[in-house]
């Protein structure tokens, strides 16, 4: 049976933080003051047309970049259902491009290293 495909769009923020002093890792070792990478995503909506979803990202409809807050955008191909995981090969990644600090739009890019083997960006 054919399932209808939906193309969900999210913008993704990547930033560094430090563990508070006195924090222990899962092994009980001191992690206080050590830096780690944090990721946040925000789902903007979905389209039934892959072309329209790509256009929405590339043209930054609805200001998905939010003045530079979100460096990446991703489109995940999903079907109807709960808690689906979009495999990496079905996700389309885009990176924000700038010229003299002027946002030009999102351009297709390879799967970012931080996103390898991670899914569900569009469902939070």
C-alpha positions in Angstrom: 0.0 0.0 0.0 1.3 3.4 -1.0 1.7 5.9 1.9 1.5 9.6 1.3 4.8 11.4 1.8 5.1 14.6 3.8 8.2 16.9 3.8 8.7 18.4 7.3 11.0 21.4 7.7 13.0 22.3 10.7 15.8 24.8 11.4 18.6 23.6 13.6 20.9 25.6 15.9 24.3 24.2 17.0 26.2 25.9 19.9 28.7 25.1 22.6 28.1 25.1 26.4 30.0 24.2 29.5 29.0 21.8 32.2 28.6 23.5 35.6 31.4 23.0 38.1 30.9 19.9 40.2 29.1 18.0 37.4 29.9 14.3 37.0 29.6 12.3 33.8 27.9 8.9 33.6 31.2 7.2 34.8 31.3 9.4 37.9 34.2 11.4 36.5 34.4 15.2 36.9 32.9 17.0 33.9 32.7 20.4 35.4 33.9 23.2 33.1 34.1 20.9 30.1 32.6 22.1 26.8 29.9 20.1 25.0 27.9 20.6 21.8 24.2 21.4 22.1 21.5 21.1 19.3 18.1 22.7 19.1 15.5 22.4 16.4 12.3 24.2 15.5 9.7 22.7 13.2 8.2 25.2 10.8 5.7 23.0 9.1 5.3 20.6 6.2 4.4 20.3 2.5 3.1 17.4 0.4 5.4 18.6 -2.4 9.1 18.0 -2.1 9.8 20.8 -4.6 7.7 23.3 -2.5 9.5 22.3 0.7 12.9 22.8 -0.9 11.9 26.2 -2.3 10.5 27.2 1.2 13.9 26.5 2.7 16.1 27.9 0.0 14.1 31.1 -0.1 13.8 31.2 3.7 10.0 31.6 3.8 8.8 32.7 7.3 12.3 33.7 8.3 13.5 30.2 9.3 17.0 31.6 9.8 15.7 34.0 12.5 18.5 36.6 11.9 21.3 34.0 12.1 20.0 32.1 15.1 19.6 28.8 13.0 22.6 27.9 10.9 21.0 24.8 9.4 17.7 23.7 8.0 16.6 20.1 7.3 13.7 18.5 5.4 12.7 15.1 6.6 10.6 12.8 4.4 7.9 11.2 6.6 4.6 9.4 6.2 1.6 9.5 8.5 2.1 8.0 12.0 3.7 8.6 15.4 7.4 9.1 16.3 8.9 8.2 12.9 12.6 8.4 12.3 13.7 9.8 9.0 16.8 7.9 7.9 19.8 10.1 7.0 19.6 9.3 3.3 16.0 10.6 3.3 16.9 13.9 5.0 17.9 17.0 3.0 20.3 19.4 4.7 20.9 23.1 4.0 23.4 25.5 5.5 22.9 29.3 5.8 25.1 31.3 3.4 26.2 34.9 4.0 27.9 37.7 2.1 29.4 40.4 4.3 27.1 39.3 7.1 24.1 39.6 4.8 22.0 36.4 4.8 21.7 35.1 1.2 19.6 32.0 2.0 20.0 28.3 2.7 22.0 26.2 0.2 22.1 22.4 0.0 24.9 20.8 2.0 26.2 17.4 3.0 24.9 15.7 6.2 26.6 17.7 9.0 28.9 15.6 11.3 26.8 16.4 14.3 23.7 15.0 12.6 25.1 11.6 11.6 22.9 8.8 12.9 20.5 11.4 14.4 16.9 11.7 13.3 13.6 13.3 14.3 14.8 16.9 13.9 11.3 17.9 12.8 9.4 16.3 15.6 11.5 17.8 18.5 
